[in-house]
Amino acid sequence: MAVTTPASARVAARVGVRPARRRRPKPGNALLLALLVACTYAVFAHGAVGLPAESHLQIGVALVAIGAAIGWLFSHSLSLRAPARAWIGVGLLVGFAAWCGLSLLWSVAPDETWATLNRTLAYALVVVLAIAAGSSATRPIERLALGWLVIAVVCALYAIGGKVIPGVSLLGVDFDHTALFSRLREPLEYWNALALVAVLAVPIALRMATDVTRTPVVRVAAVCAMYVLMTCLGMTYSRGGLLAVMVAVLVLTLLGGPRLRGLAVFGATLVALLPVLSLAFSRSALKGVRIPLDERTPDGIVLGMVMAGSLLALMIAAWGMLRLEERVSWTPNSTRLVWRGLGAAGGLLALFVVLTIATSKGGPTQFFDDAWKEFTKTSQDNDSDPARIVSSNSGNRWVWWKEATGAWSDRPLRGWGAGSFPVTHLLYREVELDVRQPHSVPLQFLAETGIVGAALALGALGFLLFAALARIRGMAGGRERDIAVALFAGAVAWLVHGFIDFDWDIPGVTIPALAFLGVLVAIPRHDGSTGAVPPAPTPTAGRSVAPRAAALGVACVVLGLVIVSSILPAWANSKATAAVAVSRTASDAELRDAAAEADTAARLDPTSVTSLLAAADLAQNRGRLLQARGYLLDAVDRQPYSLTAWRRLMRLALTTADRPGARAAAMRLLELDPIGTKGTLPLVGRLVLFNVPASGSPTATGTPLSPAFSAAPPAATPTPQSAPASIPPPG
């Protein structure tokens, strides 16, 4: 057997043999994959809203950022390039995070402020990581778009499964999530957020379906994906989602690409949806509330069959359109003729609307007056009624917008503190509606962080959007530009949707949109057509290592602080929850251990009162009422605007016959929640019975209930008053 030895480099060069190229790992691709994993977790962890899911997401993003910093500073395997306006946007976003942190000094809800600070820091890191991925990965725009399309379709299929197969549990996944509401909302637990997830992916599917450079199988699959997304969007009954998808399609059409082809595919998909949505909106078992499983299952099977039939018909139509596309020669004159026809149809539709309004009862004036009254009226919104899609009612948003405007007008410069709307809502509401956000991101910024915070946040988004638009305008026509336009359309739809909802507080929809913008504003260091990456420069030795090591140390310290800031609230909340879960019949040793856990939680999170309330509960269970009172006093001292803490303090005062304490707590409750008929006013009403001595009753025997009643004169009954513009903390 002959033995051969590899030729030397000199011999190989002489005979023209090129050495095999070693495939270097692509850290940019790994970074892009990490961003998609973060998006997946945020979507399927119920939007990553609240603890501990949001903390897990923030910690993961920070750890990825540490790895990216190592790659950027030492191996030079990552690039970080973007235009100046993009970096201005990143700087403004970091500035907004700093302003949120500074608002801890005056916030009326410091625990929510801390949560908003951590959330904003995570958003800023996502934008920077997306810029690094867009600068370093191979075909980052297309890969990010395809990855998000897969995530959104899987999410939509899971949501639709709650309608079609509610009684099925597959591999531990239970699809019976429409037991309470027929309106789709899982896995994000909020229908408008689920609709926005679908909206962010619709432009991507539409552009892939109209790309003539792709295979027919891929294009038909994209049409199927868009059908699934639009079906999910329709079953969320989300008017904001429908508005957002119209904005996305409009942006997609205006910025070029296969415009007419895109409108044709979108229209064909809407036609295929008609049988499915008609059935879903008409059957009581598919649109009702708390419908038994045995009633939903048969109608779900019928709905699944109709969906399958409509999808099959759409696939046949799409395949026929592809065949027709190859045979028919399309000329510019044909394009102009079609656009004129669409313009004429739009004009006729507008004329019909105008005539309908003009001939309505009472004329145009009465029509618009009625529409405005319907929009601004306060009513109990029927969330599970599909008819709400065509309703002009704002869903009580007008009420919440007025509350946010009132809060901002009293503190226009600095606001009440980031995340403070749950408190100011109680101060300024005129109707008792439970809500935590004003359902408008700009108004939420103004009410919570004032003009300064709103200018920083909205300015950051504006600079990133304009940088992305400039990048798109500078790109040559083709597949990459079309997908970039799709990502940009999704980001614009997310921004528009935020004007009528609280998307900033939902990482499951905000992180994908910010990742879109970060990748779009990046300046790639490789040729998009070949994917060739220039060789990385060899790190120089000697004195150049020290500055990089120092920079890495600073980055690790900063990111470590971000991680600690994310861990502490989640850790404290976990300990407080475990302490509350201890049964009242537990042994004294178990109660003592639980009390120690609550004390530790109070030290871990000095802004929250949850741990102090848990400690007060445990003290009461152990019969230590004075100790419980001390914990509650610490709670109202830590958060003077905490309605829960003041209610607990008043209940304890009533229990211990502490008349001055109950009276002081009652007055504070009326300041914080003047119209709280569900909790505040009934509790304050108990003070009347508490203050009337037994001898004052018509049927009294003359024997007082306790020395406390007979020792002090009865107090006047407090009456609810309107909240002042700025309520000072209690003395």
C-alpha positions, 0 to 999 in steps of 0.5 A, a space after each residue: 500500500 502506497 503511503 502519500 504525504 501532503 505536499 508542502 506549501 511551496 510545492 502546492 503553490 507551484 502546481 497551482 493547488 490552493 489550500 482548503 479554506 478553514 471555516 471560521 466560526 461566525 460569532 455574528 450568526 451565533 449572536 443573531 441566533 441568541 436574539 431569536 432565542 430571546 424573542 422566542 422566550 419572550 413570546 412563550 413566557 407570557 410576553 415576559 411580563 412580570 417576575 420572574 420571567 422578565 428577570 430571566 430574559 434580562 439576565 440572558 440578554 446581559 450574559 449574551 452582551 458580555 460574550 459579545 463584548 469579549 468577541 468585539 474587544 479581543 477576537 475582533 470577530 464581531 463588528 459594531 458599525 452603524 451611522 451616527 444617527 443610529 448611535 444617537 438613538 442608542 444614546 437617547 435610549 440609554 439616557 431614558 434608562 438613566 432618567 427612569 433610574 433617577 426618577 426613583 428619587 421622586 417616584 410614587 411607585 418605586 418598585 415599578 420604577 425599578 422594573 421599568 429601569 431594568 426593562 429599558 436597559 434590556 431594550 438598549 442592550 437588544 438594540 446594541 446586540 442587533 447592531 453587532 449581529 447586523 454588522 457581523 452575521 451573514 445575511 442578517 436581515 434575511 435570517 432574522 426575518 425568517 427566524 421571526 416568521 417561524 416563531 410567529 407562525 408557531 405562536 399563531 398555530 398554538 393560539 388557533 389550537 385553542 379553538 380547533 383542538 381545545 381537548 388535546 394535550 400534546 407532549 405536555 402542551 395543553 391547548 385548552 386555553 380558551 376555557 375562559 375567553 374565546 378570544 385568542 390571547 395565549 401564549 402572551 395572555 393578552 389578545 392585542 399583544 398576540 395580534 401584534 406578534 402576527 402583524 410583525 410577521 405578516 410583511 415578511 410572509 408577504 414579501 417572501 410570497 412575492 419574491 420571484 427569485 425564490 422557488 414556488 414551494 417556498 412562495 406557496 409556503 409563505 402564503 400559507 404562513 400568512 394565512 395562519 397569521 391572518 387567521 390568528 389576527 382575526 380571532 383576537 378581535 383586535 382593532 389595534 391589530 387590524 390597524 397595525 396590519 393595514 399600516 404595515 401593508 401600506 408601508 410595504 407598498 409605498 417603499 417599493 418592491 412587487 407592489 401589485 403582486 403583494 396586494 394581490 396575494 394579500 387580497 387573496 388571503 383575505 378572501 380565503 379567510 372569509 369562511 373561517 372567520 364567518 364560522 368563528 364569529 357566528 357559532 356561540 360555542 366558538 365566541 362565548 365565555 366559559 363554554 364547556 369543553 364538550 360544547 367547544 370540541 365539536 365546533 372546533 373540529 368543524 372550524 378546523 375542517 373549514 380552515 383546512 379547506 380554505 387553506 387548500 383552496 388558497 394553495 391551489 389559487 397561489 400555485 395557479 397564480 405562479 403558473 400564470 405569472 410565468 406565462 403572462 407578459 406584464 408590461 408597464 402599461 398593464 401596471 398603470 392600468 391596474 393602478 388606475 382601476 384600484 384608484 377608481 375603486 377607491 374613489 367609488 368607495 370613498 364616494 359611497 362612504 361620503 354619501 352614506 354619512 350625508 344621508 344618515 339620520 340627522 346629517 353629517 353633524 349628528 353622525 360625527 357627534 354620535 361617533 364621538 360620543 360612542 368613542 368617548 363613553 365609558 362602558 363595560 367592554 365585551 371582550 369576547 364579542 366579535 362585533 366589537 371589531 366594527 364598534 367605534 367605542 374606544 374600549 375606555 381608552 379615552 378615560 385612561 388617556 384623560 387620566 394620564 394627561 391630568 397626571 402629566 399636567 400636574 408634573 409636566 417636567 419630571 412626571 410621577 416616576 417611571 411605572 407609576 400609572 397604577 398609582 396616579 390612575 387611582 388619584 385621577 380617575 372619575 370612573 372605577 375601572 381597573 387598569 395599570 397602563 393608560 393604553 398609549 405609550 407616548 401618554 404613559 411616557 409623559 405621565 410617568 417620566 414627564 417631558 424629559 423622559 418622553 423626549 428621550 424615549 420617543 427621540 430614540 425611536 425616531 432616530 432609529 427609524 430614520 436611520 433604518 429608512 436611510 439604510 433601506 433607501 441606499 440599498 439596491 433593489 432585490 431580495 435583501 431590500 424587499 426583506 428589509 422593507 418588510 422588517 421596517 414595515 413591522 417596526 412602523 406598525 409596532 410604533 403605530 400600535 403603541 399609540 393605542 396600547 401599552 406595548 413598551 411594557 410587553 417585551 414579547 412584542 417590543 424586543 422583536 421590533 427593536 431587533 428589527 431596527 438594530 439589524 436594519 441600521 447596522 452597516 455590514 462589513 461583508 458583501 451581501 451578494 457573496 457573504 465573504 467576510 474579510 479576514 479579521 485583523 491579527 490582534 497586536 501584542 504588547 501595550 494594545 492589550 491593556 486598553 482592551 482588557 480595561 474596556 472589557 473589565 468596565 463592560 463586565 462591571 456595568 453588565 454585572 450591575 445590570 444582572 444584579 439589578 435584575 436578580 434582586 427584585 425576582 429573588 425578593 419576590 420569590 422569597 416573599 411569595 414562599 413566605 406568604 404560601 405558609 399555612 396559618 396552621 403551620 408550626 411555630 418553627 415553620 412560621 419563624 422560618 417564613 418570617 426570616 425569609 420575608 425579612 431577607 426579601 425586604 432587605 433584597 428589594 428596598 423598594 417593594 412592600 410585598 415582603 413587608 406585607 408578607 411579614 405582617 401576615 406571618 406576624 398576625 398568624 403568630 398572634 404578634 399584632 404589634 409586630 405586624 403593625 410595625 411591619 405595616 408602618 414600615 410599608 407605608 413609610 417605604 411606599 406612602 402611595 401604596 393603597 394595599 399597605 394602607 388598607 392592611 394598616 386600617 384593617 389591623 387598626 380596626 382589629 386592635 381597636 386603634 381608633 386614631 390609627 384607623 382614622 388616619 389610615 381612612 383619611 389617607 385611603 380617601 386621598 389615594 383612592 377617592 372613589 374606590 367603591 370596591 375596596 376603599 369606601 366599604 373599608 372606610 365605612 366600617 369606621 362609622 360602626 367602629 366609632 359609635 359606642 354601644 351606649 349610643 345605639 337605640 338598642 344599647 344596654 349601656 355597656 360599652 364594647 370596650 374601654 376604647 369605645 367609651 374613652 374617646 368621643 365619636 369621630 366624624 365620618 370621612 367623606 370622599 373628596 377629589 384628589 388634589 393635584 399633588 398629594 404629599 406623603 403623610 406626616 
